[in-house]
């Protein structure tokens, strides 16, 4: 069954007969997915940057307080 040339050629023909509308729809879905993925990644990077900036600001404030108290 795995080496049957007739079945193998039929499978190749099916793959080649994918309608253009389906190909276009798959491309559209893929592009939409990637757009959402990139937007989510950007949002997470921004959140991480905000967290790190807040940590840095707190450290600076604490250091200023320590210097004042010296």
Helices and strands as residue ranges (DSSP letters): H 5-16, H 20-69
